[in-house]
């Protein structure tokens, strides 16, 4: 039992931030994301015996996290694509240190507007996973993953910089 607990604790410690970013990618409300995070930890614990070591631990953790997030959304219907309030999307930059924070909030607000699968993929990109690892997690080919990532990045740029949209010319 002690060995199992150590493996679990190591997995969580190594992937804590990534798991939480997946939660935020699926649910922009922090209290819901916290609930989803706890559900993912529960699923990791209960399925730990099924980890066979055929994939990297982080890939397996992300698969469990993504599958849990999809199921959680289906059960709770909290994955609507409503835009966040304008006060969150366009916070005033009134202090020097707030610029980066504002940019991150705008990025997460833009990510919240993406379709569920695109939110997943971009959250994995933000974790610096390779195209192959993302393809393994999502069940897509590496080529398809690369194309989707490029399209998602272009969409995010438009969402974050609406004044630079090409369709306005």
Residue pairs with C-beta under 8 A, 6 or more apart in sequence:
4 48
4 49
7 48
8 44
8 45
8 48
11 44
11 48
11 57
11 61
12 19
12 41
12 44
14 57
14 58
14 61
15 57
15 58
15 61
15 62
15 65
18 58
18 61
18 62
18 65
18 123
18 127
19 37
19 40
19 41
19 61
19 65
20 33
20 37
21 123
21 126
21 127
22 40
22 62
22 65
22 66
22 69
22 120
22 123
22 124
23 33
23 34
23 36
23 37
23 40
23 65
23 69
24 30
24 33
24 108
24 123
25 111
25 112
25 119
25 120
25 122
25 123
26 33
26 36
26 69
26 72
26 73
26 79
26 116
26 119
26 120
27 33
27 36
27 73
27 78
27 79
28 84
28 108
28 109
28 112
29 78
32 76
32 78
35 72
36 68
36 69
36 72
39 68
39 72
40 64
40 65
40 68
40 69
43 64
43 67
43 68
44 61
44 64
44 65
47 64
51 57
51 60
55 63
55 136
56 133
58 129
58 133
59 133
59 136
59 137
62 124
62 127
62 129
62 133
62 137
63 137
66 120
66 137
66 138
69 120
70 116
72 78
73 79
73 116
79 116
81 112
81 113
81 114
81 115
83 89
83 109
83 112
83 113
84 109
84 112
88 105
88 109
89 105
89 106
89 109
90 106
91 98
91 102
91 105
93 99
93 102
106 160
107 156
107 160
110 156
110 159
110 160
111 119
111 122
111 123
111 156
112 119
113 159
114 122
114 152
114 155
114 156
117 138
118 148
118 152
118 155
120 138
121 134
121 138
121 145
121 148
121 149
121 152
122 149
122 152
122 153
122 156
124 133
124 134
124 137
124 138
125 134
125 149
125 152
129 137
131 142
131 145
131 146
131 149
132 142
134 140
134 145
134 149
135 141
135 142
135 144
135 145
138 145
140 148
157 164
158 164
158 165
